Amino acid sequence: MIQLTLVSILWALSFGLTAQVADLGTPFVTAVRTVLAALVFLPFLDARGLGRRRILIFAGIGALQFGLMYLLYIASFRWLQSAEVALFTVFTPLFVTLVDGLLERRLRWRFLAAAGLAVAGTAICVWTRLDRRGLLLGFLVMQGANLCFALGQVLYRRLAPATGKRDVDLMGLLFLGAAVVAVAMAAPEAPWARVANLGLRQWGVLLYLGSVASGLGFFLFNSGARKTDIGTLAAFNNLKIPLAILASTLIFHEAVDWTRLVIGGAVLALALGLNGAGGPP
């Protein structure tokens, strides 16, 4: 849980920072993030003994969880504000719980209840007026991103232990798969003229998003996912959102409804408590 908490803090900055570079284009920002993350972990890659099939499987998981997810996530900023993007990630815990239940051919109702409370608590924190034109399309795009992220983390959690490899041995494969997808999408329409004129601030944002939020963040998240149960994993998918609200007011100087934050945070804590109660499901 310490790893999942730490990565939630790292990701708290990502919503506001991604909005600052989203105008560079979805494929380009996605490519930069995944390539930087791949560079961080390629020196540690150890695929010995995995075989071609497993190598392709883990590259495919990375292409889904990181590559396609980021393409959809960053694209949603075209129609949504950063707070709305944050709001629409609240459904990820439900996807995590449902995907895991379907793969095991049974639903764990305590986990599902914990995930539902996590959704409710985070929605309380960030709910705003959602009646703007283009909102439905943005919502659907974000649900695609949520589903990709949920599928990737559940598949990794189920398949990685059987390899006998450490998380650091496998992350390079995941990010290579993501980078291949992202670069293939970015190459035909990369805004090279604009890239040449980027300032230090924008490059700094891209460096943080790629190496820290994506690289270190996803390593800690997937590593933590192997060490916890599916209900805790589902609830921690949303811990980043109230933390992102704190970052918005303390760093990006945005207005925050503190009443909603306190109430929503309490419901999220209840979700974690419910998941931990009652012993094994």
N, C-alpha and C positions, 0 to 999 in steps of 0.2 A: 504493500500500500504506500510505502514511502516513495518508491519510484513513480507510481502513478500520480501521487500528489505533486512531486517535483515537476513532472512533465506538464501537469495542469498549469503550474505557475509559468513555465516557459511558454506555453501556448496562449496564456492570457494576453500577451502583447500582440499576437498574430493577427487578430481581426482588424485592429486599427492600422497596423503596419501594412497588411495586404491591401487595404483600401488605398494606401498612398502610392502603390505601384501597379494597381490593377489596370490603369490606363495604358500600360505598356503592352497589353494584350494577354489573353489567357494562355495561349500556347507558349509564349516566350517566358512569362513568369514561371509557369509550371516546369519548363525545361531547365531554367536556371536553378530552381529549388531542387529538383531531383538530381541534376548533374552534380551540384555542390555536395549534396548528401552522399551521392555515390563516391565522390572523391574522398570524403571523410572515412568511409568504411572499406574501400577497396584494398588498402594495405593490410587489413585484418582478414580478408576473405580466405576461407579454407573450405574448398569444395571437394577435397579428397575423399573418395569412398562414397560419394553421394550417387554417382551414376547420372547418365544424361537425363533420364526421366525425372528424377528428383530436382536436378538443377533447373530444368524447364518449369517444373511445378512451382518452385519458390520464386523464380523470375516472374512467372505469371501472377503469383500472389502479390508481388510488389507492383506489377503493372496495374493490377486492379486496385489495391489498397492505397497506393500513393499516386501513381500516374493518372489513371482515369478519374480517381477521386478529386485530385487537384484541378484537373481540367474542368470538371463540373463545378467545383467549389469556387474557383476564381471567376468562372464565367457568370456565376450568380450575382456578382457585384455589379453587373451591367444593369440589373433590374432592382437590386436590393441595397439598402443601406447596411453598414456593418452590423448594427444592432439587430436588424432583421435576419441577416445571415446567421448571427449567433443564435437567435430565437429558433430558427428552423433546423438547427443541429440537435434540438432537444429530442428528436425522434430516433436518434442513433441508438440509445439504450434498448428501445423496443425492437429495433432490427437485430441487435446483437442477441437478445434473449430469444427472439423468434427463430433466427437462423440456427442457433445452437440447438434449440428444441426440435426443429425440423430434422436436423442432421442426426439427432439421437432418437428421433421418432417418439418423443414425449415432451410435453411442456412442463417446466418446473414453475408451478404457480407462485411460489414465494419469490423466486427470481423475477417473474413477470410483474408481480405487484411492486417489487422494489424498483424495477425499471420504470413502471408507470408513475410512481411517486417522484422519481428523479426527473421525469419529463415535466410533471406538474410543478415541482419546485423551481426548476430552471425557467419555465414559462412565466411563473409569477415574477421572477427577477427581471425579465427583459420584455414583457409584453408591451406593445405599443399599438397605435392605430395602424391597421393593416388593410387599408382600403384603396391603395394607390394602383394606378394602371400598371400592368405588367407583373403585379405581385404573384398571381397564380403561376405564371411561367417560372418566375424566380423560385417559388416554393417547390415546384416539380423538379427543377434542376438540382436544388439542394437535397431533395430526397434521393435523387440518383447518387449524389456524392455520399450521403449518409449510408446508403445500401452498400456501395463499393467499400467504404471504410469498415463497415460491420462485417461483411463477408471476408475481407482480408484478414482482420484480426482474429476472427473465429477459426478460419482455416489455418492460420499460422499457429495459433494456440494448440490446435489438435495435431498438427503434423510435425512441428519442430522437435518436440521431445523424442520422437522415434528415430531421429537422425543421430542422436548422441553428440550433436554439435552444440557449442555455446551460441548465444544470440549474436555475439560480435562476429562469429564465423559466418553467419548466414545473412547479415544485414546487407552486405555488399551485393549479394545476388538479388535481393528484393529491390534495392535502389537501381541496380543495372536494368532490371525489367521495367521499372518506372521511367527511367531516363530514356530508354529506347522508344517507348510510346510517346513521351513528351517531346523529344527532339524530332521525331518523325512528323508530329503535328506542327511544330514551331518552324521548321526549316523553310517551308514555302512562303511564309508570310511574316518572318521575324522583322521587327522595325529597326533594321540596322542603322539607319540614319539617326534615329532617336537614341539608340544605344550609345553611339559615339559621343553624344552630348550629355549623357547622364552625369549628374553631380555626385560628389562624395556621399551625400546623404542618401540618395537613392541606391547607390551601390552598397552602402552600409546596411540598408534595409534588406536588400536582396541577400547579402551575405548572412545576416542574422536568420532570415527566413529559411535559407537553404541549409546552412551548416548547423545552426543551433536548433531552431524550431522543428525543421524536418529531420535532419541527421540525428542529432543527439536526442531530440524529443521522441521520434518514432522508435529509436533503439530502446530507450527507457520504457516506452509504453508497451512495446511488444515483449520486452523482457519481463515487465511486471505482469503482463497478461498470462504468461506461462506459470506464474507463481500464485495466482489467485483464482477464485471460482468465478463462474460466468456472471453471477449476480453482482458481485463487487465490481467486476470489469464493466458491466453495463452502467452502473451508477457513476463510476469515475469518468465515463465518456462525457458527462455533463458538468463535472466539477470546474472545468476551465471557464465556464460561462459566467458564473458570479464573480470569479477572479478577473475575468476580462472586463467586467463592469467596473471593478475597483481600479483596474489599470486605466480605463477610459477616463475616470474622474481625476485620478492622481497624476497621470502622465499626459493624457491627451486632452485634459481639461473639458470633458464633456459632462453635461448635466446627468445626474443619477438620482433615481427615486430610491432613497435609503430604506423607506418602509418596505417596498417590494423586495429589496435586496435581503433584508433581515428575515422577512417571512419566507421567501423562497429558499434562502440558505438553511433555515430550520427544517423545511420539508425535505430538502436534499439530505440533510443529516439524518432525518427519520428514515429515508430510503436506505442509507448505509446501515442504520441500526436494524431495520427489518431484515435486511439480507443476512446480517450476522446472527440473528436470533434463530433459535430452534434447531441448531445443529445441522447436519447434512441433510439435503433435500431428499 
